[in-house]
Amino acid sequence: MKTMQAKKRLEGLSEKIFLDRYAWKNADTSNTKVGDVVLVLTKDDPKFPAKDVGEVVSREGSNVTVKLRNGELVQSTVEKLTLTIEKTPEELWARLANAMSRVESTPEKQKEWEEKFRWVLDDWKLVPGGRIAAGAGASDELTLFNCYVIPSPHDSRGGIMETLSEMTEIMSRGGGVGINLSSLRPRRSVVKGVNGSSSGAVSWGGLFSYTTGLIEQGGSRRGALMLMINDWHPDLLDFITVKQTPGMVTNANLSVCVSNGFMKAVKEDLEWELVFPDTKDPEYNELWDGDLDKWKKLGKNVVHFRTVRARDVWHTIIESAWKSAEPGVVFMEYYNQMSNSWYFNPIICTNPCGEQGLPAWGVCNLSAINLSKFYDAEKHDVAWDELSRVVRYSTRFLDNVIDTTPYHFPENERNQKNERRVGLGTMGLAELMIHLEIRYGSPESLEFLDKLYGFMAREAYLASTEIAAEKGSFEAFDLEPFLQSGFMKNMVDVFPEVGEAVKKRGMRNVTVITQAPTGSTGTMVGTSTGIEPYFAFEFYRQSRLGFDKQLVPVAQEWKDAHPGEELPEWFVTAMDLSAKDHIRAQAAIQRWVDSSISKTANCPADFTIEETKELYELAFDLGCKGVTIYRDGSRDVQVLSTAKEEKKEEAPQAEAPAVEVPAAATPEEADSVNSLGASLNVSVTPAQQQSFDKQYKSRPKVLRGATYKYNTPFGMAYITVNDIDGTPGEIFLNVGKAGSDVFAMAEALGRVCSLFLRYGDHGDKVQLLVKHLKGIGGSGAVGFGPNRVESIADAVAKALEQHAGIFDHEHAAAAETSASAAPYNVLAEKPKAAYTSKDLCPSCGSASLLNVEGCKTCGNCGYSKCS
């Protein structure tokens, strides 16, 4: 087979991601010389460092001058450089092909498969997972597995500390970790040995989360953690609502493991028992591992804690997900019924992004086929033959990872050699569908997805049987129960040839298919990530030339070929789709995924709790193994309080003019600056307090005002301006998710503005505030002309200006004579764009961190918490 040799230099963000995350590093930067392509630290900030790509043009001692790609010269030192051995993708592909072929049995086979792997990697047809790309052939210490699940903690202090140690070790080597907390006794349970009571499963989850945060601060790759709890655990409701308590569990994703029985109880409005094993059982410490069914089968006693209404618990899950996108739900009993390992190794938890369910000590390696490379323009169809070959070669590539990676825990090695679990996924689906002129989410697309992913599953399974015939099946393979899994029943029903191949040859891998987010790798390659539609086709990029409007390449190409025309209907973005379209697409693909899928159902800001409930239940009915939604602006608390069933865009009646304090505010915040001490959060002397009170307007119990809705670079901002004695005296800001940096800074800005407006008499303070806030620029901008919003501060200035126009004396007088005018308590909308709530990226510091495919991903630098 001929190997492609054309050089393909990456550019811009793609090159930066490649060099920063995946290229083989040279740790000794003292060897840096003129002409080297390097990453240079351009912003030496401990929280928001920034790097850029450039070429060393001079060196004197440890001082260097680097010419950035944009032509700018930067002075630095060799200590602040990232020096890579690899400069181009070709070098990466050669390293990976060589590393994965070394495990073949003979020199002839090694040469054969090195060429085949090099071909499949060429031009990013197969994009290896981040751990494989960074570590294979480059380090004997870095794990090549993305996904880990460690056993539920033993219910003792020593057991919890042991789990903590295992988690830390795995994260420090680049792996994401999942932990099911159901083995830990409930809150206030008696701990006999110390004559005390347990702090509960959720509290210990907070410890794992806190430790993950410490690991985040320690290196370039941040720790990623998934915490789960089963639906029978007495601490279930505490777990569901824990993120509503600031600071409790801030560095972990949360999901509830839901059983078929619980869903039946929800549908039939039945009661549900919250229980836990009898901790007084003499064999409790020896036998209890978190598996309640196994405990019951041993004839052991189960203690009843309380009875709840299943629908009430379900509503709490739904309401919390609606508010904050968490917890997610994994239909764990159904997952195990479908799992090929159901008969010997039950799934207990998933990895942090939710796409890979694993047993205790389970691991999985990931890679993605870039579907955008398989469009046959001549036939206007998928290049099926080439796709088949890439799927088959890729399956062997991933199987070889199992024998290449270092193992840091013998338990991981024993488990993986026993089942040989791999995860072949995709990226570029949305781009391929655009080329085929198929609208994502349409009925036609569901038929196409079934055909495409069924085809790939068939090819991958046939490849695994061929490897089994050559090298042997996974150790735990047992033909009859293997064919009885829910997944294999469907596979054999549609593709009987797969069943015959399994019977004849065996099966090399217990699972083969996983749909991961591919956030960083997809961004590097320049295509759509995972199985998601594009988030947006238009975006803004900041450079030294200012803000430029840019398009996704496939959209740009169409625009260039059709000047002046709007993009056709098959160019669809995530926010153009209904949430049910997202779930139906996920279900169509899930049919052909033996593991699971990282997928987010994007919902508009006005998506209701009832609609969320329908969505979660639709996911269960359609056979999804899990579901996560992201409501635009979720965790934004409703600023304008109306009746529960009203939409926030609806204005209340004129006879109820009071604007309520945002629900996010505490009583102290609501009366935030009624005293100097409360406003400044400091201790003051009586004399200072008296002086302050003379100049400070206290807050009446009832205020009138309005809430203004502005799109900002951080997402939708709801800005409440309340009047005191006819002029603005209080501002509340609601932007971003509760607990995010954006939310905190917006709240601080609102408090400081309120303090300024109500303290002293310094002329027209509203005009002065507008003057100082207007036009402040941030890391991006939204809108054009008079609707352009530069930052949150700029949005506050615009809201104050608009408020002054609406609330002048003439309008106020008209309001008193016309109830229908209702000038107070209206939600003034600016033109809405398809933007979601954003946060600050911990890598580059820009306002570009989005929740995509269940994972926080930066649209500016490509940072992804999951890869």
N, C-alpha and C positions, 0 to 999 in steps of 0.2 A: 504494500500500500504506500502510496506516495504521500510524504508529509508536506504540509503547506509551510512555506518559509517566508511569505510576505510579511514585512515588518508593519506593525500596526501600533503606532505610538498613541498612547492615550493623551487626552487633553483635559484641561480645566479640572473640574471636580473629580472626574474619573481618575485622572492621574494622581491626584492628591490622595484619594481613598486607596488606590492601589499601593502607592509607596508607603502610606501610613499604616495600613492594616495587613496587607497580604504579601508584599515583596519581602524577600529574604534580607534580614537586617545584618549590618556589620556593626557590632557593638563598640568596636574600637574606632571612634571618630577621629582619633589622633592621626589616622592615616589619610584623612581628607586631603585631596589635592585639587589644583586648578582644573576645571573641566568636569568635575563630578556633579551629577544631578543629585540634589539633596532636598530634604525638607528642613526649612529653617523656622525657628521659633520667632514669630513676628510680634507676638503679644505675650509677654511673660507674666501672666496672671495666674495665681494658684487655682482660681475657680474656673476662669474662662480663658485658658490659653488658646492661642491661634497659631497655626502653621501654614506655610505656603511653599510652593515648589519653585526651585530656582537652580541656577548653575553657579558654581564657585568660579569667580573671575580673578580673584587675587587672594593670597594668603601671606601673612607676616606673623610668624610665631603661631599663637593660638587664635589670632584675629583673622577673620575672613570677610571678604565682600562677596555677597551673593546677588546675582542678577535674577530677579523674579521673572516669571513668564510674562508679566505685563510690562517688563522693561525697567521697573523700579530697582534701584540699588539699595541693599540692606546691609548694614554693618552688624556682624555677629561674632561669636566665638565657636570653636569646634565643639565645645561642650553643649551648645544649644542646637546642634544639627542632628538630624536623623540621616544616617548614611546607610544606603542599601546596596547589597551585592547585585540584586536584580533591578534593572531599569525598565524592562519591557515585559509585556505579557508572554512573549515567546520564551523568555528565560524561565518564567514561572511554569509554563506548560511543560517545558522540557524537564524541569525538576520533578514535577508531579508525576509525569508519565514514567520517569525512571524509578521513582520511589515506589509506585504502585505495581510496577512490573517485577520488582526484585523478589517478590514472594512466590513467583511462578517456579515450577519444579525443575526446569532444565534451562540451560542457556538459550536454546532455540525458542522455547516458549517465552522466555523473558524478552528476547528481541522482538518476537511477533507481537506481544502485547504492549511493549513500549511504543511501537509504531502505531498500533490501533488506539491506544490511549492518547498518544500525541495528536492523532487525527481527530478524535472526538473532542479534545480540548480546544483545538484550533478554532479561532474566530468566535470563541465563547459559545460553541454549540452545547457543551456541558460546562456549567459554572460550579466548581467545587464549593462546598460549604466553607465558611470562614476559617474554621479550625483546621481543616485539611489544607487549605491554601497557605495558611500561615506557618503550619508546622511540618508538613510531610517533606522529608528529605532535608529539613533545615534545623530541626531540634529533636533531641531524644527526650526532652522534658515536657513539651507541650502536647496535650491530648488532642487527638484528631476527632474526638466525639463532641458534638454540640450539646447533646441532651443527656442528663443524668437524673435518675430518681433514686434516692437513698431510702433505706427502710424507715418506716415510722419509728420515732424515737422510743426506746425502752422507757417505760413509765417510772423513771427514777432520776435523781439529780445526775448520777453518773451517766445514765443512758442519754439524757438530754445533752450533756457536755460532749459525749462521744459523737452524737449527731452533729453538734456544732462544729467539732473538729473536722469531721468528714466533709461537711459542707464547705468549710473554709478552704480546705486543701483542694477540693475540686474547683472552686471558683478562682483560686489563685492561679490555676493552670488553664483557665479560659473556659471552663464548662459552666453551663447554666444548670440549676438544681431545682428539683421538685421534692416537696416533703408533704406527706399527709399527716396531719396532727391528731388524727382520731384515736391514736393509741394512748394519748395523755388524758389522765383523769380530769373530770370537770372541776370548774371553779368551786372552791369551798369544800371539796372532798377532803375527808380526814386522811392525813398522812401519818400512819401509826408510828413509824420509827422515830419521828421528831416531835410527836405530840402536837402537831400543827395541822394546817389545812393547805390544800394546793391553790396556787394562784390561777390554775386553769390552762387549758390548751391554748386559748387565744393569747394569754399573757406570754407564754413561752414562744408562741409565734412571733411576738414582738421582739424577743431576744434574737431570733434568727434574722428578722428584718433589720434590726439595728446593726448586727454584725455584717450583714450584706452592705449596709451603708458605709461601714469602715473600709471594706474591701474596695468599694467604689472610689474611695479617695486615695487608694494606694497605687494605682497604675492606670495605664491607658485604656485597658479593657475593664469595664465595670461589671460587678457581680450582678447576676440575674437570678431571682428566686420566685418560685411558685409555691404558695401555701394552699392546702386543700383540707376540707373537713367533710365527713360523711353526714348524711341527712338524719341519722339516728342519734348523733352526739348531743348531750345535754347543753353544751356550749354553742350550739348551732346559731342561735339568734345573736349572741354576742359576736360571733365570727362574721355574720352577715353585715352587721352594722359597725364593726370596729373602726372602719376608716372615717366614720363620721365624728370620731374623737381625734382631734388634731394631734399628730405626733406619735400615735400608737403603733401603726404598722405602715410605714411610709416607703419601704424599699422592697416591697413584694407585690406580686400579682395574687389575687385571691379568686378561688373558685369553689363552689359547693358540689360535692359528688352526690348526684341525685339518682335514686333507684326507680325502677319501674313501679314498685309498690307505692312510693311516695307520689308519683305522677297519677296513679290510679286514685289515690286518696284525694288529690287535688281535684280531679275531674268529677269525682262522686261526692265531694264535700264531706269527707270522712275525718275522724280524729286520727292523730299521729302520735306515737309513743316516742319519747326521748329517753334513752336507756344507756346503761354502761355496765360492763362486767362487774361482778362482785369482787371488789379488791381485797376482801377478807379471805377469798379462796386460797388454800395453802399452796396451790400451784400457779397462782396469778402471775408472780414475777417470772416464772419459768416459761409459761405457755402463752401469755397474752402478747400479741404483736399488732393489734389493731384490726384484725379480721374477725368481725362479729359472727359471721356465719360459721367459721371454723370453730369458734368458741362454743357456739350453741351445739354444733355437731358432736363436741366432746362431752355434751351433757352438763355443761357448766351453767351456773346460775347467772341471770342477768337482772340487775337492779333497775326498777322503774323510777325515773326522776320526776317526770311530769307528762301530762297529756296536753297536746296543743291541737288546734284546728289546722289541718294541712294547708288549707287555702290562706290562712293568716300568715303562715311561714312563707308560702309561695309569694304572697303579696309583698312581704318584707324584702324578699330577694329581688322581686321586680322593681319595687320602689327604689331600692338602693342602687340597682343597675341603672335605672332611669336618671337618678341624681348624679351618679359618679362613674358610670361604666363598669362598676364592680359591685358585687362579685360576678364573675362569669359562672356558667353552669356547665358541668360535664355530666352527661347521662351515663354514669359509670357502670351500672348493671348492664345496660344495653351495649356499652363499649365492650365489656367482657364477653357478652354473648356473640358479638361479631368477631372478636379477637381470635386469631389463629393459635394463640398460646393459652386459650381458655382452660385447657385440660391439664396444664402443668405449671403455669406461671401467671397468676392473675395480675391484671393492671391495677395499680393502686393510686397512681398520681400521674400528672403530665409534666412536661418541661415548662419553663417560664412563659413561653408564648402559646402553649396549649396544643401544639400540633402533634406532639409525640407522647402518647400514653405509654407508660413503662411499668414493669414490675419492680419490686425491691431490688436494688443494685443493677437495674436495667440501664443500658446506654444505647445510643443510636448515632450513626454518622449520617450527614446530610449532603446532598448536592442537588442541583437543579438543571434541568434541560431548558435551554433558552428557546422557547417556542417561536420567537420572532424570526429565528433563522430558518424556519421550515415552511415559508410561504413560497409556493410555486406560482410565479407570476404568469407564466405561459398558460397553465391550466386553471389559474385562479382557484387554487385548491391547496390543501396541505401536501407537502412533499412526503407522502406516506412512507415510501421505501427508505429514504434517508433517515426519517424519524425512527423507523423500526431498527435500523442498524445502530443508531446512537443510543436508543433505549437498551439494547442488548449489551453493547460494550460498557455502558454506564453501570449496569447492574453488576458486572464483574469488577469494575473499578471500585465500587463501594464495598463489595465483598472482600476485596483485597485490603481495604483500609483496616478491617478487623484484625488482620495478621501483621499489619505494619505499625499500628499505633502503640505507644508505650502504655502500660497499665500501672496505675499508682496504687490501686487497691486490688488484691487478688480476687476479692469477691466480684468485682466488675469483670475481670477476665474470665472467671469460671462461668458467670451468667451469660456473657456474650458468646463465648465459645459453645455454650449449650444451645443457644437459639439463633445466633448470627443475624441480629436485627439490623436492617439498613433502611434508609429513607430517601428514595429518589423522588424528587418533586419537579416543579416547573416554575419558570418566570416567563415574562413576555406574552402571557395569554392575551391580555387586552390588546397589545400591539398586533398580534396575529389576527385577532377577530376584526380589528379595524381594516387590515389589509383584505380580509375576506368579506368586508362590508356586512358583518353580522353585529347587530346591536346587542351588547352585553345586557342580559336580563330579559330579553324578549323570548317568546315561545320557541322561535327558531334557534336561539342560542342554547336553550336547554337541551334540544335534540343534538346540537353540535357538540356540546360539552359531554354528553353521554357517549357519543361516538368517539370523540378524541381521547377521553380519559379511559374508556373501555379498551380502546386499541392499545394504549400505552401499558395498561395493567396486564393485558394479555401477553404482550411482548416481554415485559419484565418477568412475568411468572414463567414463561417458556424458557427464558434465559436462565433463570434460577434453577429450573429442572435440569438444564444442560450442564450447568456447573456442578450440580449434585451428582450427575452421572459420572463426571470426571473426577471430582474431589470428595464426594460424599455429602450426604444430607446433614443438616444441623443435628446435633447429638440427641436432642429431645424429640426428634421427628417420630411420630406414630401415625401411620397412614389413616386409619379409620377415624380417630377423633379429630385429626387435622382437617379432614374433608367435611367434618360435621360443624365446623365454625360457621357462623352466619355469613361471613364474607365468602368463604369457599363455596357454600351452597349457591350463592348468587353467581359466582364466577363460573362454576361448572354448569349451571343451568344455561347461561348465555354462551359460554365457550367450552363445550364438552371436551375439546381437544386438550385443554389445560388439565382437566381432571385425568384424562388418559395419560398425559405426560407425567403428572405427579405419581400416578400408580406405577408407571414403568420405571421412572428415573429417581423418584424421591424429590425432595425440595431442599435447596441449599440454605434458604433464609426463611425464618418464621414470618417476617413481614418484609415488604420491599418498597412500599409507596408511602411517602409523607409529603404533605404540602406545607412547607415552612414559609416564613415571611419574606426572606431574601432581601431585606431592606438595604443593607450596605452593598451587597454584591450586585443586586439589581441596579442600584444607582450607579455603581462603578461601570457596569456594562452599558448602561444607557437605555434600559427598556423598562417596561412596567414590572412591578414587583409581585412575586407570588402569583396567586390567582386573582388578584384584585384588579378592578378597572383603574384607569388613571385617576389620581385624586383631582387633578386639574390639568387643563391643557395650556393655560396661560399662567405665567408666574413672573415675578419681578426679581431681578438680580442687581445687586449693588456692586458697582465698580468705581474706579477713580473718575470715570466719565459720567457718573450719576446713576439714576435708576433706569433700567432698560426693561421693556416688556419683551418677554421671550415666550416661545411655544415649545411644547414637546416636539421632538424631531418629526415624528410621523404626521403630526398636525401641521407643522411648519411646511413640510413637503407638499401637503395637500393645498395649503393656502397659497404657496408659491405657484402651484399649477392652476389654481382657480382664483386669481386676484379679484378681490371685492366680494367674494361669495362667503356665505356663512358655512361653517363646518356642517356636513350632513348628519343625519340622525344617528348613524352608527358610531359617531364620535361621542361617546357618552362617558361622563365622569361619575365618580362614586356618589356624589351628592345629587346627581340627576336621577339616580335610581331610587325606587321605593325600597324601604327596608325589607319588604317581602321579596323583592327581586334579588336582593343580596342573599337571603336565606335559600331561595329556590336554586340559585346558582351553586351555592355551597352544597346543598343536598344532592344535586345532579353529579357533582364531582365526588362527594363523599361515597357514593355507591361504589366507586372504583378505587378508593383509598383504604388500604387495610389498616393503616394507623389513623391519623386524624389530620385536621386542617387548621391552619392559622388564618382566620377570616374574621373581619369585622363588618357587621351590618351597620352602615352609616345611616343615621336618622337625622331629620331636621330638628331644629331647636324646639319647635312646637309639638313634637311627637309626644303623645300623652302616655301616662302610665298604663292605661287600658290597651293602647296600641302595642306597648312594650310587652304586656302580658300575652297578647295574641301572637306576637312575634316569637317569643320563647316557646310557646306551646306549638306553633307551626313548625319550629325547628325539631322538636321532639317527634311530632307526627310524621315529618318527612324523612326521618332517619338520620338526622345530624347527630354526631357524637357530643357536640358541645355548641354553645352559642355565646357570643359576646356582642353587645351593641356599643356604639359610640354615638351619643346624641350630641349634636352640634352645640357647644357651650355647656355640656354637662358638668355638673358641680357648680355651675353658676346658679346661685340661689335666686328665686323669683323676687325681683326688687319691688315690683308693684303688686301688692297683695290684693286679690279679688276673691270671689267665691271660688271654691276648690275646682269646680267643673269648668270655670271660664278659661279661655286661652289668654295668655299674657298680652296679646295684641289688642284685646277688647278693652275699651275704656269703660270704667265704672260709671254709674249714673251721677248726674251733677249734684243730686242731693246728698251724696256721700263723698265730700271733697277731700277728706284727710288722706294724706299719703302715709302709709305705714313704713316703719323702719325695716330695712332688709332683714330677712330671717337669719342671715349670717351674723348679724350684729348681736353681741351680748347686751344685757341691760346696761352695762357700763358704757358700751360703745354707743348705744342708742342715745344716752344722755352724755355723750362722749366728753364734752368739754364744759360741763356745768361747774367745774371747779378746776383750779390750776393743777392740783395734784392728779386728778383724773385725766386731764388732757395731756399732760406731759409725762405722766407715770413716774413722778419724782416726789420726794418729800419736800414740803415747803413750810416756811415759818408762818405763824398767824399774820405777821405784818405783810409778808409777801402775798399771802392769800387775799388780804383785805385790799391791797393795792391793785391786784389783778381783777378782783370782783368789780371794782369801780369802773373798769374799762371794758368789761366783758359782758356781752349779751347772753343771758342764760336761755336755755332752750325751753319754749313752751311745751305743754303736754301734747298739743295738736298743732301740726304745721300743714300748710298747703304748699303744693309744688307740682312738679311734673317729672316724668322719667323719659329720658331721651335714649334712643337706640342708635348707636354708631358702629359701623364696621371699622376695626382697627387692625394693625399688623399682628395683634395678639388674638384676634377673634372678636366676637361681638361684645361690645361694652354697653352696659345699662347704667346710665348716669342720672341719678336722682338729684334734682335741685329743689330744695325747700326754702320757702321765704320766711323771713322774720321781719315784721313791720314793713312789708311791702318790698323788701329787697332780699336777694339771695343771702342766706345765712348758714346754709348747711349743704354739703355735697356728699353723697354716697356713691361709691364706684363698685361695680361688679364686673370683673373681667377674669376669665380663666377659671381653672378648677380650684376648689377649696384645697388648700395645702400646697399649691404651686407658688413659685416665686412671683409670678405675674399677679396672682390674686393678692399676695401679701403687699406687694409694692403699690398696687392700685388702691388697696384699703388705706395704706399709709398716705398716699397722695390725697385721698378724700378727707382724711382726718386733718391733715395740715391745711388744706384749703378751707375747711370749716373753721378751724382755729383762726386763720387769717381774716376771714369774712366777719367773724363775730368779736374780734378783739380790737378795741380802740376806734378812733375816728380819724382816718387818714385820707379823706376825700373820697372819690369814686373808686372804691376798692374792687368792685366787679370789673370795671374797665382796666384797672391796674393788673388784676389777676389775668385777664384775657391777654393783655399786652405781653406778660412774661411767659405765658404758657403757649400762646399761639405760635405755630410753626416749628416747635421743637421737634427735631427729627430723631428717628430711631434707626433700627436695622432694616426697615422696609417701609412701604407706604401702600395705602389702599385707595383706589378711586382716582378720578381725574378732575381737573378744574376745581370748582368750588366744593365738590364732594371729596376731594383728596384729603385723607387723614394721615398725618405723618407719624403719630404716636398716640398713646393714651392721653398724655398731657394736652396734645393738640385737640383731641376729641372733647376734653373737658372745656377748653376754650370755646370750641364751636357750640357746645351745649349751652354755655353761659350766654353766648351771643344770641342763640336761638331763643333761649329763655327770656332774655331782655326784650326781644321782638314780640313774643307772645304775651308777656306779662306786663306790658306797659299800661299806663293808666287808662288809655282809650279802650284796650281790649278788656281790662278788668271791669270797666263800667258796662261794656256791652254784655259781659258775662252775667252781671247782676240782673240785667233785664231780659236775658234770654237763656233759659235752662238748657236749650238744645245746643248752645254754643259750647258749654262745658270746657272752659279754657284750662281748668285745673285737672290735675291727675290724669292727663292723657299720655299715651306712649307715642311720642313723636318718632316716626321711622324715617331713616335715610334709606336711599336705594340699597337693596340687599344684594350681596354677592355671595358666591359659593365659597365662603371661607369658614373654617372651623376654629375653635378655640386653640390657641397656641401657647407654648411656654418657652422659657429660655433654654437653649441647647447648652448642656454642660461642657460640650467640646469647643464650640466656636462662639458661644454667647449670643447668637442671633435669635430673634423671635421666630424660630422656624421648627420648633419641636412639636410634631403632630402625633396623634394616636392612630397609627396605620397598621392594619392586620394584627391588632391586639398588641402592638409593640410601639414604644416611643421612638420616633424616627425623625431625624433632622433633614429638612428639605434643602438646607443650604450646604452643609458639609458632609452629609451622608451618615453621620453618627447614628447608630442603632443600638438600643439597649439589649437587643436579642442576638446580635451577631458580632 
